[in-house]
Amino acid sequence: MYADEETIHRILRDSGDTWAVVGLSDNRSRAAYGVAEVLQRFGKRVVPVHPKAERVHGEDGYASLADVPFPVDVVDVFVKSELAGAVADEAVAAGARAVWFQLGVVDTEAYGRTRAAGLDMVMDRCPAIEIPALKR
């Protein structure tokens, strides 16, 4: 219901190549680090968004979505579910085209608000799992 194949494919193929990864730091043991690496391998520009604003995978980091000085196409969310709704709202305010909540990140109210604002959204899935299958 929150991750139909058509929406997944549209986000991965048509929503643009600049992905803000919220929760991405230089901690190699975190899932966000590996997922960002996969996204880059498949041609996406990965923009780290983390309170530490660290440079990761060759890209400058920003403390928040509002601090990113250029358009972001997709916002990939690696924060706890209780914080994810605020990030989705920031993605709408920033003019993103889509929001992707990672595995285990679920907020049905945020999903409804984001979709009502006209953005594509996927919840509780991982693009690093979906994108290699798409490219086959």
C-alpha positions in Angstrom: 0.0 0.0 0.0 2.8 2.4 0.8 5.3 1.1 -1.8 3.6 0.1 -5.1 6.0 -0.9 -7.9 4.9 1.9 -10.2 5.8 4.6 -7.6 9.1 2.9 -6.8 10.0 2.8 -10.5 8.9 6.4 -11.0 11.1 7.6 -8.1 14.1 5.6 -9.2 13.8 6.4 -12.9 12.1 9.7 -13.3 12.2 11.8 -10.2 15.7 13.1 -10.7 19.2 12.2 -9.7 19.9 14.4 -6.6 19.1 12.5 -3.5 19.3 14.0 0.0 20.0 11.2 2.4 18.8 12.4 5.8 20.8 10.7 8.6 23.9 10.0 6.4 27.2 10.5 8.3 30.7 9.2 7.7 30.0 6.2 10.1 30.6 3.2 7.7 28.8 0.8 10.0 25.4 2.6 9.5 23.0 1.5 6.8 22.7 5.0 5.4 26.4 4.9 4.4 26.1 1.7 2.4 22.8 2.7 0.8 24.3 6.0 -0.3 27.2 4.2 -1.8 24.8 2.0 -3.9 22.8 5.1 -5.0 26.0 6.7 -6.2 27.0 3.5 -8.0 23.7 3.8 -9.9 24.3 7.4 -10.9 22.6 9.3 -8.2 24.2 12.4 -6.6 24.0 11.8 -2.8 23.7 14.8 -0.5 24.4 14.0 3.2 22.0 15.7 5.6 23.0 15.2 9.2 23.4 17.5 12.2 27.2 17.0 12.0 27.1 18.2 8.3 30.0 15.9 7.4 31.5 15.3 4.0 30.5 11.8 2.9 31.2 9.9 -0.4 32.9 13.0 -1.8 29.8 15.3 -1.2 29.5 18.2 1.3 27.1 17.6 4.1 24.4 19.9 5.4 22.9 20.1 8.8 19.3 20.2 7.5 17.4 20.1 4.2 16.8 23.8 4.5 20.6 24.3 4.4 21.0 22.6 1.1 21.7 25.4 -1.4 20.4 23.7 -4.5 17.4 21.7 -5.5 16.9 18.2 -4.2 14.8 15.7 -6.2 14.4 12.9 -3.7 14.7 12.8 0.1 15.7 9.4 1.5 15.0 9.3 5.2 17.1 7.3 7.7 15.7 8.6 11.0 13.4 7.1 13.6 9.8 6.9 12.6 8.8 9.5 15.3 11.2 12.0 13.6 10.4 11.1 10.0 7.2 13.1 9.6 9.0 16.4 10.2 11.6 15.4 7.6 8.8 14.7 5.1 7.3 18.1 5.8 10.7 19.7 5.2 11.0 17.8 1.9 7.7 19.3 0.8 8.8 22.8 1.9 12.1 22.3 0.1 10.4 21.5 -3.2 11.5 17.8 -3.5 9.7 15.6 -6.0 9.6 12.5 -3.8 10.2 11.1 -0.3 11.5 7.7 0.5 11.3 6.3 4.1 13.8 3.5 4.6 13.1 0.0 6.0 11.5 0.3 9.4 10.6 4.0 9.0 6.8 4.3 9.1 4.6 7.3 9.6 1.2 6.9 7.9 0.1 10.5 8.7 3.3 11.8 7.1 2.6 9.6 4.1 -0.8 11.1 3.7 0.4 14.7 4.0 3.3 14.1 1.6 1.0 12.5 -1.0 -1.6 15.2 -0.5 1.1 17.8 -1.3 1.7 16.1 -4.7 4.9 14.2 -4.0 5.6 10.6 -4.7 6.4 8.6 -1.6 7.6 5.1 -0.6 7.6 3.9 2.9 9.4 1.0 4.6 11.5 0.0 1.6 15.1 0.4 0.6 16.3 1.9 -2.7 19.5 -0.1 -2.5 17.4 -3.3 -2.8 15.0 -1.9 -5.4 17.4 -0.1 -7.8 19.6 -3.1 -8.8 16.4 -5.1 -9.7 15.2 -2.1 -11.8 18.4 -2.0 -13.8 18.2 -5.6 -14.9 
